[in-house]
Amino acid sequence: MMYAKNWDMDYMIDALLVAVLTSVIGSIAFFVLLWMLKPNIGISNQIAHYNGSDDQDIYLFKIINKSWFFCLYNIEVSLSLVRKETVEGGINSRFDPLLIKKNRITQIPNLRSNGDDAFFAQILTSKERLSLLLSSNDRYLELQIMARHALSGFSKVFTKRYHTPSCVVRGKFVHGNDFSIK
């Protein structure tokens, strides 16, 4: 009789250990799945610049949906001039919004979208004088993009900062999954 009780106790301990181990492995797998289902956007390191038909300066930023399987939606874009201001006790940052032509994008398809059209890549346009704004050491440009993942609904904010006038390159972005400027 004593032997049966010990066997039951060993069985319960083994079952408890298997249940805990299975729960931990399942939680890790779920966490990895959620981590993979967040937006993934590439932002150009440089700003393309050319003169438009009316001889006005036009500045371009390129973003690419790097997700292979899912589109992004509810994309919000903001461009700001960030100035460092010395105040009593330290330095504050002042964000001055700049105009960007397409500040809301409904959807960006996935990277594997078919055809010659690269809808997964979007060009954002500004007619502000960005080269002039970057000429001072106490300021920089900040491009922020918030996007939602189509399957999970998770959102993420992507930020790119441009500190010097050398970030502005004359030309236009090439087609597709490439940030080259020609």
Beta strands, then each sheet from edge to edge (+ up, - down):
strand 1: 41-43
strand 2: 47-51
strand 3: 57-65
strand 4: 72-87
strand 5: 90-98
strand 6: 104-108
strand 7: 121-126
strand 8: 139-149
strand 9: 155-162
strand 10: 168-170
sheet 1: 1+ 3- 2+ 10+
sheet 2: 1+ 3- 7+
sheet 3: 5+ 4- 6+
sheet 4: 5+ 4- 8+ 9-
end
